[in-house]
Amino acid sequence: MMAALLTKLKQISEAGLKTKVVDVVVSVPTFFTDIERRAMLNSCEVAGLNCMKVMNDSTAAALGYGIYKQDLPAETEKAKNVVFVDIGYCSLQVAIVAFHKTKLKVLATNFDPCLGGRNFDKILADYFQQDFKERYKVDAGKNMKARLRLETECERLKKLMSANTQSIPINIECFMDDKDVTGRMDRTQFEELSAGLLQRIETVFQTLLENSKMSTSDLAAVEIVGGSSRVPSIKSLVQKVFGIEPSTTLNADEAVARGCSLQNAILNPTFRVRDFSINDAQPYSITLSWQATMEEDSSMELFPKYHMIPMSKVLTFYRTEPFQLEAKYTHKNDVPIPDTNIGKFQVSKIEKPKNEDSAKVKVKVRVNQNGIFTVNSATLSETIEQEEQDSKAEEQSMDVDAEKKQAEEEGKTPEGEQKPEVNGETEMQTDQPETPEKTDNDEKKEENAAGDKKSEKKSEEKKKKKVKKIDLPIEAFVPEMSKKEINDLVEKENQMIMADKLEKERADAKNAVEEYVYDMRDKLSEAYEPFVKEA
């Protein structure tokens, strides 16, 4: 379904831009888990799009805000902390972002995935459904078509109440059983009905401040985006909790899309855009577990909540056989889906080394820029002892002696050496007192001693340790589609595109024939009338 939607959006974009669309940056809600982010990447692949990054909604809005700001502090100064409140039709997301001149860092996030504008529409629809049932004896709950009409009118009423304080009427003709219904509501009554929803929103805001360990005095501004941000009671609640009047400088409907476009331009080498780095935050803590050996721990929280991403970490294991790693979200209550498992990763081809009790395996894990957890690599470090004769130093000394001897015979200094100079002239050699000549026995003794030293030096052997690194295969068991499944879906998607194209061509041809008939009929009664004769 998502792939079909992306395909349609791709066609609309290509028709408007008059060029082919390939590279995209897709935004997702902050509360999306690993499996949902992988599914989004698979959908992009099926739709024929190269997804350069999966970006959080709040982060995209923050990028659109910060990249154009000229008054941001330098990196050596205190950061400017801004709260972004994004309340749309389905969900509520809030984030605190720290800004410097060329970068942003998400400090904390919070959300309610089931609280948005539709909840306010439902409260109005439930109220008027009961009202019409009592006054007109019609129950919209038993007629789906009537219920949909009622919700549509309630959404329109909500928008009118956001701009007006007086009572607003609601009128629906032929609602049920050919009966026309009518009702009224004002903003005060609407706020009383939605008090429970406003309390849930306030709880999300308060939890954000508690998790970030910040006070309202640390905040510089509050930006509010999303379609439901226009509700006056929500704006008042934002000001009440954060102590700052919310700003609406960002386009409430386009802020996230604009941020994704800017991120795409930054990642794409074709465009020249101001450098602006982004450090996002991990919304859930991730724990890695394994089968423990001896006295080691069996699990570890690798990425705590709000840990900066993208980020890599290296773990060292001592094993004698293949082992498996299992990643999952630490706190079940934080995740909006019942399954907290991320995936399992099997590290294979581990053998016990000859000279050691266990093999040293280094595993590199990473949460990438898409917010997806992966095991990037596993490396086996094996220590090998090599015996080498220490002959290099001896060969070098022999070469130097030979060079000196040759230089003395030629009356020159060896290369790299210069005779000392006095007052700019080469010092002349003076006669030296003669040394007593050595006897044959003395020379033989010295030769024997030198020979013994050389033989000892040759016999000396040193053991050199060399670390050999071997890449180990990793098999990932994660909930994502295989290449074969993706290729099958791509083929089906192409078939549907061709079917739509043929249907469009058929409809265009029929319209062209109809247009020709009407055009010719007009011409027969006007321009061609003098040439028309009765049969």
C-alpha positions as CSV (number, residue, x, y, z in Angstrom):
1,M,0.0,0.0,0.0
2,M,2.8,2.4,0.9
3,A,4.7,1.5,-2.3
4,A,1.6,2.3,-4.4
5,L,1.2,5.6,-2.6
6,L,4.9,6.5,-3.2
7,T,4.5,5.5,-6.9
8,K,1.6,7.9,-7.3
9,L,3.4,10.7,-5.5
10,K,6.4,10.0,-7.8
11,Q,4.2,10.3,-10.9
12,I,2.7,13.6,-9.6
13,S,6.1,15.0,-8.9
14,E,7.6,14.1,-12.3
15,A,4.6,15.6,-14.0
16,G,5.0,18.9,-12.1
17,L,8.8,19.1,-12.3
18,K,9.1,17.8,-15.9
19,T,12.0,15.6,-14.9
20,K,12.6,12.1,-13.5
21,V,12.5,11.7,-9.7
22,V,15.0,9.2,-8.2
23,D,16.6,10.4,-5.0
24,V,14.3,11.1,-2.0
25,V,14.3,11.8,1.7
26,V,11.3,10.3,3.5
27,S,10.0,11.5,6.8
28,V,8.4,9.2,9.4
29,P,7.0,9.8,12.9
30,T,9.5,9.8,15.7
31,F,7.9,6.8,17.3
32,F,8.5,4.5,14.3
33,T,10.3,1.4,15.3
34,D,13.0,-0.6,13.5
35,I,10.6,-2.8,11.6
36,E,8.5,0.2,10.4
37,R,11.6,2.0,9.2
38,R,12.8,-1.1,7.3
39,A,9.3,-1.4,5.7
40,M,9.5,2.2,4.6
41,L,12.9,1.5,2.9
42,N,11.4,-1.5,1.2
43,S,8.5,0.5,0.0
44,C,10.8,3.1,-1.6
45,E,12.7,0.3,-3.3
46,V,9.5,-1.2,-4.7
47,A,8.4,2.3,-6.0
48,G,11.7,2.7,-7.8
49,L,13.0,5.4,-5.5
50,N,16.5,5.7,-3.9
51,C,15.8,6.6,-0.3
52,M,18.9,8.6,0.8
53,K,17.6,9.0,4.4
54,V,14.6,8.2,6.6
55,M,14.1,11.3,8.7
56,N,12.0,12.0,11.8
57,D,9.2,14.5,11.4
58,S,10.4,16.7,14.2
59,T,14.0,16.7,13.0
60,A,12.9,17.7,9.5
61,A,10.9,20.6,10.9
62,A,13.9,21.6,13.0
63,L,16.2,21.6,9.9
64,G,13.8,23.8,8.0
65,Y,13.8,26.2,11.0
66,G,17.6,26.3,11.7
67,I,19.2,26.3,8.3
68,Y,17.8,29.8,7.5
69,K,18.5,31.3,10.9
70,Q,21.3,33.9,11.0
71,D,21.2,34.7,14.7
72,L,22.2,31.2,16.0
73,P,25.1,31.1,18.5
74,A,28.6,29.9,17.6
75,E,29.7,26.4,18.6
76,T,31.7,27.9,21.6
77,E,28.6,29.6,22.9
78,K,25.6,28.3,24.7
79,A,23.2,26.5,22.4
80,K,19.7,27.9,21.6
81,N,17.1,25.4,22.8
82,V,13.9,25.3,20.8
83,V,10.8,23.2,21.3
84,F,9.0,21.8,18.3
85,V,5.4,20.8,18.7
86,D,3.9,18.8,15.8
87,I,0.3,17.9,16.2
88,G,-1.3,16.5,13.1
89,Y,-4.4,14.6,12.2
90,C,-3.3,11.3,13.8
91,S,-0.4,11.9,16.2
92,L,1.4,14.3,18.5
93,Q,5.2,14.7,18.5
94,V,7.3,17.1,20.5
95,A,11.1,17.6,20.6
96,I,13.7,19.8,22.2
97,V,16.5,20.7,19.8
98,A,19.7,22.6,20.5
99,F,20.9,24.8,17.7
100,H,24.4,26.2,16.9
101,K,25.4,28.1,13.8
102,T,26.0,25.1,11.5
103,K,24.4,22.2,13.4
104,L,21.5,20.9,15.4
105,K,21.2,18.3,18.0
106,V,18.0,16.6,19.2
107,L,18.1,16.5,23.0
108,A,14.8,14.8,23.8
109,T,11.6,13.7,22.2
110,N,8.2,12.5,23.3
111,F,5.0,11.6,21.6
112,D,1.5,10.2,21.7
113,P,0.9,8.1,18.5
114,C,-2.9,8.0,19.0
115,L,-3.7,11.6,19.7
116,G,-4.4,14.1,17.0
117,G,-7.0,16.2,15.2
118,R,-9.2,13.2,14.5
119,N,-9.7,12.7,18.2
120,F,-11.2,16.1,18.5
121,D,-13.4,15.4,15.4
122,K,-14.6,12.2,17.1
123,I,-15.6,14.0,20.3
124,L,-17.8,16.4,18.3
125,A,-19.2,13.6,16.2
126,D,-20.1,11.6,19.3
127,Y,-21.8,14.6,20.9
128,F,-24.0,15.4,17.9
129,Q,-24.7,11.8,17.2
130,Q,-26.3,11.5,20.7
131,D,-27.9,14.9,20.3
132,F,-29.6,13.9,17.0
133,K,-30.6,10.6,18.4
134,E,-32.5,12.3,21.2
135,R,-34.0,15.2,19.2
136,Y,-34.6,13.6,15.7
137,K,-34.7,9.8,16.6
138,V,-32.0,8.9,14.2
139,D,-28.8,7.0,15.1
140,A,-25.8,7.7,12.9
141,G,-23.9,4.9,14.7
142,K,-26.0,2.4,12.7
143,N,-25.4,3.9,9.3
144,M,-21.8,4.2,8.2
145,K,-22.5,6.7,5.4
146,A,-24.4,9.0,7.8
147,R,-21.5,8.7,10.4
148,L,-18.9,9.7,7.7
149,R,-21.1,12.7,6.7
150,L,-21.3,13.7,10.4
151,E,-17.6,13.5,11.0
152,T,-16.9,15.6,7.8
153,E,-19.3,18.3,9.1
154,C,-17.7,18.2,12.6
155,E,-14.3,18.7,11.1
156,R,-15.5,21.8,9.3
157,L,-17.2,23.0,12.5
158,K,-13.9,22.6,14.4
159,K,-12.1,24.8,11.9
160,L,-14.7,27.5,12.1
161,M,-14.7,27.5,15.9
162,S,-10.9,28.0,15.8
163,A,-11.4,31.3,14.1
164,N,-14.6,32.4,15.8
165,T,-15.7,32.7,19.4
166,Q,-19.5,32.9,18.8
167,S,-21.8,29.9,18.5
168,I,-21.5,28.1,15.1
169,P,-24.3,26.1,13.5
170,I,-24.1,22.7,11.9
171,N,-26.7,21.7,9.3
172,I,-27.0,18.4,7.4
173,E,-29.7,17.9,4.8
174,C,-31.3,14.4,4.4
175,F,-29.1,13.1,7.1
176,M,-31.1,9.9,7.7
177,D,-34.6,8.8,6.8
178,D,-34.9,12.0,4.7
179,K,-34.6,14.1,7.8
180,D,-32.7,17.4,8.0
181,V,-30.8,17.9,11.2
182,T,-29.2,21.0,12.8
183,G,-27.2,21.9,15.9
184,R,-25.0,24.5,17.4
185,M,-21.8,24.7,19.4
186,D,-19.3,27.4,20.6
187,R,-15.6,27.3,21.5
188,T,-16.2,27.2,25.3
189,Q,-18.4,24.1,25.0
190,F,-15.9,22.5,22.7
191,E,-13.0,23.0,25.1
192,E,-15.1,21.5,27.9
193,L,-15.8,18.4,25.8
194,S,-12.1,18.0,24.9
195,A,-10.8,18.5,28.4
196,G,-9.6,14.9,28.6
197,L,-7.6,15.2,25.3
198,L,-6.0,18.5,26.5
199,Q,-4.9,16.7,29.7
200,R,-3.2,14.0,27.6
201,I,-1.4,16.7,25.6
202,E,-0.2,18.4,28.7
203,T,1.1,15.1,30.1
204,V,3.2,14.7,26.9
205,F,4.7,18.2,27.3
206,Q,5.5,17.7,31.0
207,T,7.1,14.3,30.4
208,L,9.3,15.9,27.7
209,L,10.6,18.4,30.2
210,E,11.2,15.8,32.9
211,N,13.1,13.5,30.5
212,S,15.3,16.3,29.1
213,K,16.0,17.5,32.7
214,M,15.5,21.0,31.6
215,S,13.4,23.9,32.9
216,T,11.4,26.4,31.0
217,S,14.1,29.0,31.7
218,D,16.5,26.9,29.4
219,L,14.1,27.3,26.4
220,A,14.5,30.1,23.9
221,A,11.4,29.5,21.7
222,V,8.5,27.2,20.9
223,E,7.6,26.4,17.3
224,I,4.2,24.8,16.6
225,V,3.4,23.0,13.3
226,G,0.8,20.6,12.1
227,G,-2.8,21.0,11.0
228,S,-4.3,20.7,14.5
229,S,-1.9,23.4,15.9
230,R,-4.5,26.0,14.8
231,V,-6.8,25.0,17.7
232,P,-6.7,27.9,20.2
233,S,-6.9,25.7,23.3
234,I,-3.7,23.8,22.2
235,K,-1.8,27.1,21.7
236,S,-2.9,28.2,25.2
237,L,-1.8,24.9,26.6
238,V,1.7,25.2,25.0
239,Q,2.1,28.6,26.5
240,K,1.0,27.4,29.9
241,V,3.4,24.5,30.1
242,F,6.5,26.0,28.4
243,G,6.0,29.6,29.6
244,I,6.6,30.9,26.0
245,E,4.1,32.1,23.5
246,P,4.2,29.6,20.6
247,S,5.6,30.9,17.3
248,T,4.0,30.1,14.0
249,T,6.8,31.3,11.7
250,L,7.0,27.8,10.0
251,N,4.4,26.7,7.5
252,A,2.1,24.4,9.5
253,D,1.5,22.1,6.6
254,E,4.8,22.2,4.7
255,A,7.4,22.5,7.4
256,V,8.3,18.7,7.4
257,A,8.3,18.4,3.6
258,R,10.6,21.5,3.4
259,G,13.0,20.0,5.9
260,C,13.2,16.7,3.9
261,S,13.8,18.7,0.7
262,L,16.7,20.6,2.3
263,Q,18.2,17.3,3.7
264,N,18.0,15.8,0.2
265,A,19.9,18.8,-1.2
266,I,22.5,18.5,1.5
267,L,23.1,14.8,0.8
268,N,23.0,15.3,-3.0
269,P,26.3,16.5,-4.6
270,T,24.4,18.1,-7.4
271,F,23.2,21.0,-5.2
272,R,25.3,23.5,-3.3
273,V,23.6,24.1,0.1
274,R,24.9,25.6,3.3
275,D,26.6,22.9,5.4
276,F,24.4,21.9,8.4
277,S,25.0,18.8,10.4
278,I,22.3,16.9,12.2
279,N,22.6,14.7,15.3
280,D,19.3,12.9,15.9
281,A,18.3,11.1,19.1
282,Q,17.3,7.4,19.6
283,P,13.7,7.4,20.8
284,Y,14.0,4.0,22.5
285,S,16.8,2.3,24.4
286,I,18.2,-0.8,22.8
287,T,19.6,-3.8,24.6
288,L,21.8,-6.5,23.1
289,S,21.8,-10.0,24.6
290,W,23.8,-13.2,24.0
291,Q,24.4,-16.6,25.6
292,A,26.9,-16.0,28.4
293,T,30.0,-18.0,29.0
294,M,31.8,-18.3,32.3
295,E,31.2,-15.3,34.5
296,E,30.4,-12.7,31.8
297,D,27.1,-10.8,31.6
298,S,24.4,-12.0,29.2
299,S,23.1,-8.6,28.0
300,M,24.0,-4.9,27.8
301,E,22.1,-1.7,27.1
302,L,24.1,-0.4,24.2
303,F,22.1,2.6,23.2
304,P,20.1,4.3,26.0
305,K,17.2,6.5,25.3
306,Y,18.0,9.8,23.6
307,H,21.5,8.5,22.6
308,M,22.9,10.4,19.7
309,I,22.6,8.8,16.3
310,P,24.1,7.8,13.9
311,M,26.5,6.0,16.3
312,S,28.7,2.8,16.2
313,K,30.1,0.7,19.1
314,V,32.5,-2.2,19.2
315,L,32.1,-5.2,21.5
316,T,34.7,-7.9,22.2
317,F,33.7,-11.5,22.8
318,Y,35.9,-14.5,23.6
319,R,34.4,-17.6,22.0
320,T,35.3,-21.1,20.8
321,E,32.2,-21.6,18.6
322,P,29.6,-19.6,16.6
323,F,27.2,-17.5,18.7
324,Q,24.1,-15.4,18.3
325,L,23.3,-11.8,19.2
326,E,19.7,-10.7,19.9
327,A,18.7,-7.0,19.8
328,K,15.5,-5.7,21.3
329,Y,14.0,-2.6,22.9
330,T,14.7,-2.4,26.6
331,H,11.4,-1.0,27.9
332,K,8.3,-2.7,26.6
333,N,6.0,0.1,27.8
334,D,7.9,2.8,25.7
335,V,7.3,1.1,22.4
336,P,3.8,1.6,20.7
337,I,3.8,-1.9,19.3
338,P,3.6,-5.2,21.2
339,D,6.7,-6.8,19.7
340,T,9.9,-5.3,21.1
341,N,12.3,-7.6,19.2
342,I,14.5,-6.0,16.6
343,G,16.3,-9.0,15.2
344,K,18.8,-11.8,15.7
345,F,22.3,-11.9,14.2
346,Q,24.3,-15.1,13.8
347,V,28.1,-14.9,13.8
348,S,29.6,-18.0,12.2
349,K,32.9,-19.8,11.3
350,I,34.6,-19.4,14.7
351,E,37.1,-22.0,15.6
352,K,39.2,-22.5,18.7
353,P,42.8,-21.3,18.1
354,K,45.7,-23.6,18.6
355,N,47.7,-21.7,21.2
356,E,44.8,-20.0,23.1
357,D,41.8,-21.0,25.1
358,S,39.3,-18.9,23.0
359,A,39.1,-16.7,20.0
360,K,38.9,-13.0,20.3
361,V,35.9,-11.7,18.2
362,K,35.2,-8.0,17.8
363,V,31.6,-7.1,16.8
364,K,30.7,-3.7,15.4
365,V,27.1,-2.6,16.0
366,R,25.5,0.5,14.7
367,V,22.3,2.6,14.6
368,N,22.5,4.3,11.3
369,Q,21.2,7.6,10.1
370,N,17.8,5.9,9.3
371,G,17.4,4.9,13.0
372,I,17.9,1.2,12.1
373,F,20.0,-1.1,14.2
374,T,22.5,-3.3,12.4
375,V,25.5,-5.5,13.1
376,N,28.0,-4.1,10.6
377,S,30.9,-6.5,11.0
378,A,32.5,-9.3,13.1
379,T,36.3,-9.7,13.1
380,L,38.3,-12.6,14.4
381,S,41.7,-11.5,15.8
382,E,44.3,-14.4,15.8
383,T,47.8,-13.9,17.2
384,I,50.6,-15.7,15.3
385,E,54.2,-16.1,16.6
386,Q,56.9,-15.9,13.9
387,E,60.5,-16.8,14.4
388,E,63.0,-14.6,12.5
389,Q,66.8,-14.4,12.6
390,D,68.1,-11.0,13.6
391,S,70.3,-10.7,10.5
392,K,69.2,-7.3,9.3
393,A,71.3,-5.4,11.8
394,E,74.3,-7.5,11.0
395,E,73.9,-7.0,7.3
396,Q,73.6,-3.2,7.8
397,S,76.8,-3.1,9.9
398,M,78.7,-5.2,7.3
399,D,77.6,-2.8,4.6
400,V,78.8,0.2,6.6
401,D,82.2,-1.4,7.3
402,A,82.7,-2.2,3.6
403,E,81.7,1.3,2.6
404,K,84.2,2.9,5.1
405,K,87.0,0.6,4.0
406,Q,86.4,1.5,0.3
407,A,86.4,5.2,1.2
408,E,89.6,5.0,3.1
409,E,91.3,3.3,0.2
410,E,90.1,6.1,-2.2
411,G,90.9,8.8,0.4
412,K,87.3,9.9,0.6
413,T,84.7,9.9,3.4
414,P,81.9,7.5,3.2
415,E,78.6,8.9,1.8
416,G,76.6,10.7,4.4
417,E,79.7,11.7,6.4
418,Q,81.9,14.9,6.1
419,K,85.4,15.6,7.4
420,P,85.4,18.4,9.9
421,E,86.3,21.9,8.5
422,V,88.4,24.6,10.3
423,N,88.0,28.2,9.1
424,G,86.4,27.0,5.9
425,E,89.3,24.8,4.9
426,T,89.5,21.0,5.2
427,E,91.6,20.1,8.1
428,M,94.9,18.5,7.2
429,Q,95.9,15.1,8.6
430,T,98.8,15.2,11.1
431,D,101.2,12.4,11.9
432,Q,100.0,10.2,14.8
433,P,102.2,8.4,17.2
434,E,102.7,4.8,16.1
435,T,100.9,2.1,18.1
436,P,102.7,-1.0,19.0
437,E,102.3,-3.8,16.4
438,K,100.1,-6.8,17.4
439,T,101.6,-10.2,17.5
440,D,100.1,-13.2,15.5
441,N,98.8,-14.7,18.7
442,D,96.9,-11.5,19.7
443,E,95.4,-11.3,16.2
444,K,94.2,-14.9,16.3
445,K,92.6,-14.4,19.8
446,E,90.8,-11.3,18.6
447,E,89.6,-13.1,15.4
448,N,88.4,-16.1,17.5
449,A,86.5,-13.8,19.9
450,A,84.9,-11.8,17.1
451,G,83.9,-15.1,15.4
452,D,82.3,-16.3,18.6
453,K,80.3,-13.1,19.0
454,K,79.1,-13.3,15.4
455,S,78.1,-16.9,15.8
456,E,76.2,-16.0,19.0
457,K,74.5,-13.1,17.2
458,K,73.5,-15.3,14.3
459,S,72.1,-17.9,16.5
460,E,70.0,-15.4,18.4
461,E,66.4,-15.6,17.3
462,K,63.5,-13.4,18.3
463,K,59.9,-14.3,18.4
464,K,57.7,-11.7,16.6
465,K,53.9,-11.7,17.3
466,K,51.6,-10.8,14.4
467,V,47.8,-10.2,14.7
468,K,45.8,-11.7,11.9
469,K,42.3,-10.4,11.4
470,I,39.7,-12.5,9.7
471,D,36.2,-11.2,8.7
472,L,33.5,-13.5,9.9
473,P,30.1,-14.0,8.1
474,I,27.0,-12.5,9.7
475,E,23.5,-13.8,9.0
476,A,20.8,-11.3,10.0
477,F,17.3,-12.5,10.9
478,V,15.3,-9.3,10.8
479,P,11.7,-8.6,9.8
480,E,12.3,-7.3,6.3
481,M,11.5,-8.4,2.7
482,S,14.1,-10.5,0.8
483,K,15.4,-9.4,-2.6
484,K,13.2,-11.9,-4.3
485,E,10.1,-10.6,-2.6
486,I,11.0,-7.0,-3.5
487,N,11.6,-8.0,-7.1
488,D,8.2,-9.7,-7.3
489,L,6.5,-6.7,-5.9
490,V,8.4,-4.4,-8.3
491,E,7.1,-6.5,-11.2
492,K,3.6,-6.4,-9.9
493,E,3.8,-2.6,-9.4
494,N,5.1,-2.2,-13.0
495,Q,2.2,-4.3,-14.3
496,M,-0.3,-2.1,-12.4
497,I,1.4,1.0,-13.8
498,M,1.1,-0.3,-17.4
499,A,-2.6,-1.2,-16.8
500,D,-3.2,2.3,-15.5
501,K,-1.4,3.8,-18.5
502,L,-3.4,1.7,-21.0
503,E,-6.7,2.7,-19.2
504,K,-5.6,6.4,-19.4
505,E,-4.8,6.1,-23.1
506,R,-8.1,4.4,-23.7
507,A,-10.0,7.2,-21.8
508,D,-8.0,9.9,-23.7
509,A,-8.8,8.3,-27.0
510,K,-12.5,8.2,-26.2
511,N,-12.5,11.8,-25.1
512,A,-10.6,12.7,-28.3
513,V,-13.3,11.0,-30.4
514,E,-16.1,12.7,-28.4
515,E,-14.3,16.1,-28.8
516,Y,-14.0,15.6,-32.5
517,V,-17.7,14.7,-32.9
518,Y,-18.8,17.8,-31.0
519,D,-16.4,20.0,-32.9
520,M,-17.5,18.7,-36.3
521,R,-21.2,19.1,-35.4
522,D,-20.5,22.8,-34.6
523,K,-18.7,23.2,-37.9
524,L,-21.4,21.6,-39.9
525,S,-23.9,24.2,-38.6
526,E,-21.5,27.1,-39.1
527,A,-18.3,27.0,-41.2
528,Y,-19.3,24.0,-43.3
529,E,-23.0,24.8,-43.7
530,P,-22.7,26.3,-47.3
531,F,-21.2,23.0,-48.4
532,V,-23.8,20.7,-46.9
533,K,-26.4,19.3,-49.2
534,E,-29.4,17.1,-48.4
535,A,-29.0,13.6,-49.5
